[in-house]
Amino acid sequence: MADKVIRLDRRLKYQGTILKIYEDTVIANGHEAHWDFIHHDGAAAVLPVMEDGRILMVRQYRNALNRETLEIPAGKLDFPEEPKIECAYRELEEETGYRTEHLEYLLSVNTTVAFCDEAIDIFVAKNLIPSHQHLDDDEYIEVEKWELPDLLQMIYEGKIADGKTVAAISTYAVKHQAGLV
């Protein structure tokens, strides 16, 4: 299939704080086409599990949706080569006010494969140690504690639709039920 699409050119059209937007010129099935491509340096996310099994979630405003969402803590890499696990440790404490000494890899997700290369590594944090939030000046995050079945129900009802959060909770639930986490 790769030989059916050939990239001829990639031109940077916009560079923002977290994204670079390109226009690609390709030959697809013998026809020239112009495709949008968004580059993202990557991110990490954490599913924080309290000793009693409840999961820490963050509620925050998302400008793209013009509403608050309930998500697992996550954030972008500080620089492209930053190890994602280091980003995950940082984001856990910054957003939830808890830290841990050990993160366990859960899965990786590509968020929007049709036009963006963002990849997020997701980790599970247990043995949480109370600390304090370190929010950015423009961030407001409420931390909430949820039971796993309630989070799954919210996913089924469409109340949680954030891709990384759906993937993390669903994968964790399957692994938890199988005794793998």
Backbone bond lengths (Angstrom), bond angles and torsions (degrees), N, CA, C in turn:
res aa  C-N    CA-C-N  psi(-1)  N-CA   C-N-CA  omega(-1)  CA-C   N-CA-C  phi
1 M - - - 1.450 - - 1.518 111.94 -
2 A 1.340 118.53 -34.44 1.459 121.13 -177.30 1.526 111.92 -59.37
3 D 1.336 117.44 -29.48 1.461 119.37 -179.93 1.529 112.10 -75.83
4 K 1.326 118.61 -9.36 1.463 121.96 177.31 1.519 111.77 -83.45
5 V 1.336 117.29 -15.13 1.457 122.26 177.06 1.515 108.65 -127.98
6 I 1.322 115.55 125.58 1.464 121.24 179.61 1.519 107.96 -126.88
7 R 1.344 116.37 124.42 1.460 120.13 176.86 1.521 108.59 -81.74
8 L 1.326 116.23 125.26 1.453 121.94 178.29 1.523 112.34 -95.01
9 D 1.335 116.20 -32.95 1.464 119.70 -174.06 1.529 109.49 -157.98
10 R 1.302 115.65 151.68 1.470 121.97 173.47 1.522 106.61 -137.80
11 R 1.342 116.28 122.17 1.461 120.85 -178.72 1.518 110.60 -122.67
12 L 1.328 114.90 129.78 1.459 120.97 176.98 1.527 108.96 -70.04
13 K 1.335 115.78 124.64 1.465 121.75 -179.74 1.524 112.13 -105.79
14 Y 1.347 116.25 -28.71 1.465 120.29 -177.55 1.517 108.96 -158.73
15 Q 1.333 115.87 138.78 1.456 120.74 173.73 1.517 108.04 -126.63
16 G 1.335 115.30 119.29 1.452 121.38 178.81 1.510 111.12 -110.34
17 T 1.306 115.67 -162.05 1.460 121.73 -178.02 1.527 112.05 -68.18
18 I 1.335 117.48 -40.40 1.466 119.67 -177.34 1.523 113.41 -123.45
19 L 1.327 117.80 -5.95 1.466 120.98 -175.61 1.523 111.66 -129.46
20 K 1.314 114.11 151.56 1.459 122.27 166.72 1.517 105.73 -123.24
21 I 1.316 117.25 126.42 1.459 121.47 -178.27 1.527 108.75 -109.11
22 Y 1.337 114.39 127.94 1.458 121.75 -176.38 1.524 109.93 -119.83
23 E 1.337 114.95 157.36 1.459 121.12 166.45 1.521 106.80 -112.04
24 D 1.321 115.46 120.57 1.454 121.34 177.95 1.524 109.16 -98.50
25 T 1.320 115.32 137.42 1.456 120.81 170.19 1.519 106.47 -103.82
26 V 1.336 115.97 123.99 1.458 120.93 -175.85 1.525 110.13 -130.87
27 I 1.310 113.97 158.87 1.458 121.12 166.11 1.520 105.22 -105.47
28 A 1.330 116.58 116.44 1.461 122.26 -178.80 1.518 108.23 -122.48
29 N 1.327 115.91 117.19 1.471 121.57 -177.99 1.521 111.93 53.35
30 G 1.345 115.57 38.58 1.452 120.91 177.13 1.520 115.21 84.35
31 H 1.330 118.31 -0.18 1.462 122.06 -178.83 1.522 110.37 -116.49
32 E 1.338 116.17 138.75 1.458 119.90 175.70 1.529 109.14 -75.04
33 A 1.326 114.54 137.34 1.466 120.05 179.44 1.525 109.04 -142.93
34 H 1.319 115.26 160.51 1.461 122.07 177.00 1.532 107.81 -118.50
35 W 1.321 114.81 122.64 1.460 121.10 -177.12 1.523 109.40 -119.94
36 D 1.317 116.39 142.68 1.456 121.50 172.69 1.525 108.79 -80.60
37 F 1.318 115.89 143.97 1.462 121.88 175.67 1.517 107.97 -139.82
38 I 1.315 116.54 130.67 1.465 122.06 178.07 1.523 108.31 -113.89
39 H 1.332 115.31 125.91 1.467 120.47 176.47 1.525 108.84 -99.53
40 H 1.325 114.90 135.20 1.462 123.09 175.53 1.518 106.64 -131.38
41 D 1.328 117.62 134.76 1.467 120.53 -175.78 1.522 114.34 -68.53
42 G 1.314 117.39 -14.95 1.457 120.19 178.17 1.512 111.94 115.55
43 A 1.319 114.76 169.33 1.454 120.61 -175.86 1.520 109.59 -155.25
44 A 1.317 114.23 173.37 1.461 121.52 175.60 1.518 108.16 -138.50
45 A 1.323 115.10 153.36 1.456 121.30 179.75 1.524 108.69 -140.42
46 V 1.337 114.59 160.89 1.462 120.22 -176.22 1.520 109.35 -136.73
47 L 1.330 114.98 136.18 1.456 121.56 171.04 1.540 105.45 -102.77
48 P 1.352 117.67 99.95 1.461 121.14 -176.79 1.526 111.54 -85.69
49 V 1.326 116.68 120.51 1.458 122.29 -177.46 1.524 108.89 -109.46
50 M 1.321 115.77 120.80 1.462 121.48 179.64 1.534 109.30 -75.16
51 E 1.299 116.26 166.60 1.465 121.49 -178.62 1.528 112.18 -58.91
52 D 1.341 116.55 -32.77 1.473 120.58 -179.76 1.530 112.71 -85.27
53 G 1.345 117.30 4.62 1.452 121.48 177.17 1.526 114.76 94.02
54 R 1.329 116.82 -13.91 1.464 118.17 177.64 1.525 109.93 -68.45
55 I 1.319 114.58 153.93 1.464 121.41 -176.50 1.520 108.77 -110.38
56 L 1.340 115.32 132.68 1.458 120.48 176.24 1.520 108.80 -79.83
57 M 1.314 115.12 128.71 1.461 122.00 178.35 1.529 108.02 -123.27
58 V 1.329 115.91 156.14 1.464 119.93 177.30 1.526 108.89 -116.37
59 R 1.321 114.42 136.03 1.461 121.42 175.86 1.527 106.65 -108.70
60 Q 1.338 114.27 124.31 1.456 118.50 -178.34 1.521 110.75 -149.98
61 Y 1.317 115.73 159.21 1.452 121.83 178.40 1.519 109.20 -78.38
62 R 1.336 116.08 134.94 1.459 122.26 176.50 1.522 108.47 -118.49
63 N 1.310 115.53 112.73 1.462 121.93 -174.86 1.530 112.60 -59.08
64 A 1.328 117.46 -40.61 1.467 120.47 -178.05 1.525 111.92 -60.01
65 L 1.323 117.25 -31.01 1.468 122.19 -179.55 1.528 112.35 -100.26
66 N 1.326 116.41 -10.98 1.460 123.16 -177.73 1.530 111.78 56.46
67 R 1.330 115.11 41.57 1.468 120.16 177.91 1.531 109.60 -163.26
68 E 1.316 114.70 169.80 1.453 120.40 174.19 1.528 109.82 -80.96
69 T 1.318 115.13 149.83 1.459 120.86 175.76 1.524 108.64 -130.35
70 L 1.312 115.68 157.77 1.461 122.77 174.08 1.526 106.65 -106.82
71 E 1.327 116.74 119.74 1.460 122.14 -172.59 1.521 110.99 -139.81
72 I 1.331 114.88 169.39 1.453 119.28 166.31 1.526 106.94 -81.99
73 P 1.336 118.31 154.40 1.459 120.25 178.28 1.524 111.11 -63.32
74 A 1.328 115.16 140.49 1.467 120.10 -178.93 1.518 109.52 -161.14
75 G 1.313 114.30 164.25 1.453 119.00 175.62 1.511 111.28 -170.41
76 K 1.329 113.54 164.39 1.460 119.78 -178.28 1.520 110.43 -79.75
77 L 1.307 114.88 158.16 1.453 120.99 175.35 1.524 109.17 -64.97
78 D 1.327 117.13 144.91 1.460 120.90 177.16 1.521 111.66 -72.01
79 F 1.336 117.02 -27.83 1.461 122.83 176.24 1.524 106.62 -153.43
80 P 1.328 118.24 152.34 1.472 120.77 -170.91 1.525 115.49 -53.99
81 E 1.313 118.76 -32.31 1.460 121.22 -177.00 1.524 113.05 -91.44
82 E 1.333 118.53 1.53 1.462 120.20 -178.79 1.530 109.52 -61.47
83 P 1.320 118.21 130.55 1.467 119.35 175.45 1.531 109.56 -60.71
84 K 1.320 115.94 132.75 1.468 119.53 -176.05 1.514 112.24 -62.50
85 I 1.318 117.83 -31.22 1.458 119.58 178.93 1.531 110.60 -65.73
86 E 1.324 118.18 -35.40 1.464 121.04 177.20 1.524 110.33 -66.27
87 C 1.319 115.92 -40.75 1.468 120.67 175.47 1.524 110.23 -60.48
88 A 1.323 117.00 -41.19 1.467 121.43 -178.90 1.529 111.15 -63.98
89 Y 1.333 117.34 -44.84 1.467 120.00 176.53 1.531 110.43 -56.65
90 R 1.323 116.47 -46.53 1.464 122.13 -178.02 1.516 111.35 -62.86
91 E 1.333 116.61 -49.03 1.463 120.67 -176.36 1.520 112.38 -65.30
92 L 1.325 117.08 -36.83 1.466 120.31 177.37 1.520 110.14 -55.31
93 E 1.317 116.46 -52.14 1.466 119.80 -177.57 1.526 111.69 -70.32
94 E 1.332 117.33 -43.89 1.459 120.08 -179.12 1.524 112.16 -57.26
95 E 1.332 116.93 -44.90 1.458 120.14 -172.06 1.525 113.89 -89.40
96 T 1.334 118.29 -33.34 1.464 119.39 -174.33 1.522 113.98 -104.77
97 G 1.328 117.37 -21.89 1.451 119.22 -173.81 1.517 112.46 80.52
98 Y 1.320 117.17 15.30 1.466 123.13 174.34 1.522 107.97 -123.33
99 R 1.308 115.21 153.25 1.460 120.29 174.38 1.517 108.31 -132.27
100 T 1.298 116.59 171.22 1.456 121.87 176.39 1.517 108.21 -145.07
101 E 1.305 115.74 161.65 1.465 120.22 176.96 1.512 112.07 -99.83
102 H 1.350 116.39 -4.69 1.465 119.01 -179.16 1.533 110.22 -148.56
103 L 1.314 115.75 127.28 1.459 122.60 172.99 1.516 108.99 -111.90
104 E 1.323 115.74 140.80 1.458 121.50 178.04 1.532 108.33 -111.74
105 Y 1.317 116.84 127.68 1.465 121.52 178.63 1.529 109.80 -61.93
106 L 1.333 116.74 134.06 1.460 121.77 178.11 1.529 110.94 -109.84
107 L 1.340 117.85 -56.19 1.459 121.69 178.89 1.509 110.49 -170.68
108 S 1.318 115.92 170.39 1.464 122.83 173.59 1.521 108.23 -119.76
109 V 1.327 115.76 144.86 1.459 119.97 176.76 1.529 109.86 -133.61
110 N 1.318 115.04 142.17 1.462 122.08 167.77 1.516 105.17 -96.67
111 T 1.316 116.73 121.48 1.458 120.39 -167.40 1.517 115.39 -74.03
112 T 1.324 117.80 -37.54 1.464 120.21 -173.36 1.520 108.99 -147.68
113 V 1.312 117.52 77.58 1.465 121.52 -168.13 1.527 115.13 -66.06
114 A 1.295 118.91 -17.69 1.466 120.14 -177.63 1.531 112.93 -70.94
115 F 1.339 117.97 -28.85 1.463 118.63 -175.78 1.523 114.70 -148.59
116 C 1.328 118.73 3.87 1.459 120.79 -176.02 1.521 109.83 -139.69
117 D 1.343 116.64 143.33 1.461 120.48 -178.80 1.525 113.42 -100.13
118 E 1.342 117.81 15.32 1.458 119.63 -179.83 1.525 110.43 -58.64
119 A 1.340 114.94 131.05 1.464 122.16 175.79 1.523 107.97 -126.31
120 I 1.325 116.03 133.06 1.460 121.88 -179.61 1.524 108.90 -121.39
121 D 1.325 115.91 125.07 1.457 120.92 170.66 1.522 107.11 -90.45
122 I 1.325 116.29 134.43 1.467 121.54 -177.29 1.526 108.90 -117.06
123 F 1.325 115.48 134.72 1.451 123.16 -177.08 1.525 109.98 -123.07
124 V 1.328 116.18 158.35 1.462 122.44 173.00 1.520 107.35 -105.76
125 A 1.337 115.27 133.61 1.465 121.33 176.72 1.526 108.82 -114.67
126 K 1.312 116.05 127.82 1.469 122.38 173.78 1.523 107.61 -125.63
127 N 1.331 116.40 -179.93 1.462 120.48 -178.15 1.530 110.92 50.17
128 L 1.325 114.75 52.99 1.459 121.11 -176.20 1.527 111.07 -70.74
129 I 1.311 114.41 139.28 1.465 122.21 -178.91 1.524 107.68 -114.62
130 P 1.350 118.09 121.33 1.471 119.27 179.64 1.525 111.28 -59.48
131 S 1.314 115.35 137.84 1.457 123.57 178.66 1.525 105.72 -142.20
132 H 1.313 118.03 -133.63 1.462 119.96 172.35 1.525 109.92 -152.13
133 Q 1.337 114.38 154.87 1.459 120.46 -178.59 1.521 110.45 -66.99
134 H 1.324 115.13 151.45 1.463 122.93 174.76 1.529 106.55 -131.04
135 L 1.315 117.40 70.85 1.457 121.24 -174.49 1.517 111.61 -79.28
136 D 1.348 115.09 150.22 1.456 120.67 172.38 1.523 108.11 -67.26
137 D 1.332 116.45 160.78 1.467 121.10 -178.29 1.527 112.99 -57.69
138 D 1.329 117.15 -31.20 1.468 120.25 -176.43 1.528 112.58 -100.26
139 E 1.332 117.38 14.13 1.460 121.47 -177.88 1.527 111.25 -106.35
140 Y 1.324 115.31 139.47 1.456 121.54 168.83 1.518 106.35 -133.51
141 I 1.311 117.01 117.58 1.462 121.84 -176.20 1.522 109.25 -130.93
142 E 1.326 115.12 128.31 1.458 120.83 172.26 1.529 107.96 -99.76
143 V 1.325 116.78 134.71 1.455 122.01 179.42 1.528 108.16 -100.03
144 E 1.335 115.59 130.64 1.462 121.61 -178.31 1.521 109.51 -128.84
145 K 1.334 116.10 149.83 1.470 121.82 178.51 1.523 108.40 -108.46
146 W 1.356 116.16 127.46 1.461 121.63 -174.90 1.514 111.05 -129.60
147 E 1.323 115.52 149.27 1.462 122.36 172.08 1.533 108.48 -81.53
148 L 1.317 117.20 142.90 1.463 122.14 -178.98 1.530 112.78 -55.24
149 P 1.343 120.35 -47.68 1.475 118.76 179.87 1.536 113.41 -59.73
150 D 1.332 116.65 -34.18 1.468 119.88 178.48 1.525 111.08 -67.97
151 L 1.326 116.81 -38.82 1.467 120.34 177.85 1.529 110.37 -66.23
152 L 1.321 116.75 -42.13 1.468 119.95 177.40 1.530 110.40 -61.26
153 Q 1.309 117.35 -42.24 1.467 120.59 178.52 1.528 111.05 -61.90
154 M 1.326 116.85 -39.68 1.467 120.37 178.25 1.531 111.21 -65.52
155 I 1.323 116.77 -34.11 1.470 119.96 175.47 1.526 109.19 -65.49
156 Y 1.339 117.31 -47.86 1.468 121.51 -178.70 1.523 111.32 -61.21
157 E 1.324 117.18 -32.64 1.463 121.84 -179.04 1.527 112.69 -85.66
158 G 1.322 117.41 -3.18 1.461 120.99 -179.91 1.519 113.79 79.99
159 K 1.311 117.80 12.34 1.462 121.17 -179.91 1.531 111.86 -82.57
160 I 1.321 116.62 -23.12 1.467 122.18 169.81 1.520 105.81 -116.63
161 A 1.330 116.20 116.91 1.460 120.21 -176.54 1.524 112.76 -127.10
162 D 1.320 117.76 -1.68 1.454 121.59 177.93 1.529 109.01 -63.30
163 G 1.323 116.78 124.36 1.457 121.79 -172.39 1.518 114.89 -57.53
164 K 1.327 117.46 -47.02 1.470 119.62 -178.73 1.517 110.91 -64.86
165 T 1.336 116.16 -35.72 1.463 120.64 -178.65 1.521 110.62 -71.58
166 V 1.321 117.05 -43.71 1.466 121.07 177.52 1.522 109.84 -60.75
167 A 1.333 116.91 -46.32 1.471 120.78 -179.57 1.527 111.16 -63.14
168 A 1.320 116.92 -43.58 1.469 120.43 -177.47 1.520 111.81 -65.89
169 I 1.328 116.89 -48.88 1.465 120.29 -177.60 1.522 110.62 -65.98
170 S 1.317 117.43 -43.42 1.465 120.85 -179.34 1.525 111.31 -64.63
171 T 1.308 117.35 -45.04 1.462 121.00 179.43 1.519 110.79 -65.68
172 Y 1.319 116.22 -43.53 1.464 119.83 178.27 1.529 110.44 -61.05
173 A 1.327 117.22 -42.92 1.471 120.75 -179.17 1.522 110.85 -60.40
174 V 1.321 117.75 -44.16 1.466 121.30 179.85 1.533 110.12 -64.98
175 K 1.327 116.37 -46.14 1.472 119.97 -179.80 1.529 111.31 -66.90
176 H 1.337 116.35 -37.37 1.462 120.59 179.07 1.523 110.37 -64.72
177 Q 1.322 115.90 -44.64 1.472 120.62 179.57 1.526 110.94 -62.64
178 A 1.338 116.03 -34.52 1.467 120.31 -179.63 1.528 112.41 -85.27
179 G 1.343 116.71 -1.56 1.448 120.80 179.24 1.523 113.64 75.51
180 L 1.329 117.01 24.84 1.455 120.85 -177.15 1.521 113.48 -95.34
181 V 1.343 117.78 -8.83 1.476 120.63 177.10 1.514 110.21 -129.11
